[in-house]
Amino acid sequence: MATKTKRTSLIGALEGIVGAEFVLHTPEDMVVFEYDGSIGKSLPQVVVFPSTTEQVAQIVRLAYSVDVPIVPRGAGTGLSGGAVAVKGGIVVTLTRMNRILEIDPVNRQATVEPGVINLHLSEQAEPHGLYYVPDPSSQRVCTIGGNVAENSGGPHCLAYGVTTNHVLGLEVVLPDGEVVWLGGPLEDMPGYDLTGLFVGSEGTLGIVTKAIVKLYPIAESVRTLVAVYEEIDDASRAVSAIIASGVIPAALEMIDKVTIEAVVQAVDVEYPSDAGAVLLIEVDGLKEAVEQESEAVEAICRDLGAREIRVAETPEDRERLWAARKGALAALGRLAPNYYILDGVVPRSRLMDVLRRVGEICDRYDFRVANVFHAGDGNLHPNILFDERIPGQSERVLEAGAEIMQVCVEVGGTITGEHGVGLEKKGFMSLVFSPQDIAAMEKVRDAFSSVETFNPCKIFSTAKGCGEGWRVPTLPDLGPGSFL
Ligand SMILES: Cc1cc2nc3c(=O)[nH]c(=O)nc-3n(C[C@H](O)[C@H](O)[C@H](O)COP(=O)(O)OP(=O)(O)OC[C@H]3O[C@@H](n4cnc5c(N)ncnc54)[C@H](O)[C@@H]3O)c2cc1C
């Protein structure tokens, strides 16, 4: 009874801050907020939709004062459980804060609220001849706040860098409710690079309420091509050879046979369904440079066994090729009810070897695997296809995933390239960091605030009550904490 009263008064206080229509608290209303794009679930006690920095600060102060967990959330497309309310509490959804406050074409920057959808920013910048570079495949729905928190990458980050290279300043509500600015409109502010520290902190250091980001000029010329291979090994060799030649394409993506099988069913694109793999390559820049570089890339692809090279002849062709790449994960639904997406990084020179081992591991567990990934960055995304309705598959898919992570680390790689650690990978942190490293990172977090209830149990397993690692959630159990 006492707990019920506490929850009722919490809901009342939140309604007082944002208005009753912007607070959800029944299980039916909150069901879509119990998960993100990963495979774990946990129901919050309440979901709140603030519209101003001041409201965010008041909510955070309220949660702090009553010792209730708080979890920032954007669009909920995260792939490591970062926005899952593992200990219940308040989910603060930032999607109402979706205004582009300023586009400054002279200084090539924009100031945005955290709930702005990634693609909307590029669309609004386009009339100025500018765009926002980081383009996660989820860019039609994911938010800039989520991108900042995850330091998101995307197909076009190979040449121009991931989110951290494009953020100049952040307005942030710290875990105790204080509002601060990190960085600002200028490059290279004096003092510690706290903006850089905050980017990629996975919603554990505070809530982004404004971001100043860089915009880039839309390239004068762009050439998009698909190199078709019989064997994925040859495609992997071509990736290393292209980068070694000194050409850095804007994008260099690999799509394997299983993924092609899904994509051709879902999207209007003519990827050859009998290919072992295709590389989707884009070169951009000044017209003459693009011609020269794409000729060099085509020559390397042919030398390394491409049986065919298709070049996009029109903007519509290009769009179709990209729609297929960016829709690839959704298309996997054609092949299996569930997929578990992994996110490892390996040296490009080890791609061939690691992909073979990924295939062997999945064969041993009797799972099909579809690979579609940012090959130029060595950022693998094996997607293990499974069916959670079959007893034991959810457990075994995680075991297979853990083996794949180990392989990535063994060859000199690491456990995440862009999806973050969140809940899913925290059990793997010890593969790449010593206890001393982890303790040092926790000290950094504590320097922002040692509020244990702020997005608890993410990245680190060491906080009280967070367990040692990530386990399969009990899917029918909707209660808070089903992750633990
Ligand atoms: C089909 C698909 C394709 C994807 N492709 C890519 C890809 O190519 N590259 C890539 O990097 N990722 C990709 N992702 C993963 C995901 O889209 C990104 O991580 C994205 O940045 C998450 O944004 P979001 O708004 O959905 O954040 P959420 O999932 O809501 O949250 C993610 C994390 O950010 C925190 N957070 C959210 N908003 C804020 C805020 N304002 N302040 C502080 N913390 C906050 C949350 O607490 C959580 O820890 C893909 C996901 C899907 C489903």
The ligand as a Gaussian input file, in Angstrom:
#p B3LYP/6-31G(d) Opt

LIG

0 1
 C       17.213000      -0.867000     -37.957000
 C       18.269000      -0.233000     -37.109000
 C       19.446000       0.191000     -37.699000
 C       20.447000       0.792000     -36.922000
 N       21.585000       1.237000     -37.538000
 C       22.531000       1.847000     -36.816000
 C       23.719000       2.329000     -37.445000
 O       23.909000       2.220000     -38.661000
 N       24.645000       2.927000     -36.648000
 C       24.453000       3.073000     -35.315000
 O       25.337000       3.620000     -34.655000
 N       23.355000       2.621000     -34.694000
 C       22.385000       2.030000     -35.408000
 N       21.251000       1.577000     -34.784000
 C       21.110000       1.742000     -33.324000
 C       20.331000       3.008000     -32.860000
 O       19.456000       3.469000     -33.866000
 C       21.291000       4.118000     -32.432000
 O       22.020000       3.711000     -31.294000
 C       20.589000       5.454000     -32.117000
 O       21.540000       6.437000     -31.860000
 C       19.645000       5.376000     -30.930000
 O       18.859000       6.541000     -30.925000
 P       17.457000       6.573000     -30.199000
 O       16.905000       7.940000     -30.326000
 O       16.586000       5.489000     -30.701000
 O       17.916000       6.297000     -28.705000
 P       17.332000       5.287000     -27.614000
 O       17.347000       3.903000     -28.105000
 O       16.043000       5.804000     -27.113000
 O       18.432000       5.453000     -26.476000
 C       19.742000       5.007000     -26.686000
 C       20.603000       5.426000     -25.500000
 O       20.700000       6.830000     -25.482000
 C       20.247000       7.339000     -24.231000
 N       19.587000       8.596000     -24.565000
 C       18.586000       8.799000     -25.446000
 N       18.300000      10.101000     -25.523000
 C       19.139000      10.736000     -24.669000
 C       19.352000      12.077000     -24.299000
 N       18.633000      13.097000     -24.814000
 N       20.311000      12.350000     -23.393000
 C       21.061000      11.373000     -22.834000
 N       20.904000      10.081000     -23.152000
 C       19.956000       9.781000     -24.057000
 C       19.355000       6.267000     -23.648000
 O       19.335000       6.302000     -22.236000
 C       20.044000       5.017000     -24.148000
 O       21.110000       4.681000     -23.300000
 C       20.256000       0.955000     -35.531000
 C       19.065000       0.508000     -34.938000
 C       18.091000      -0.078000     -35.703000
 C       16.825000      -0.541000     -35.032000

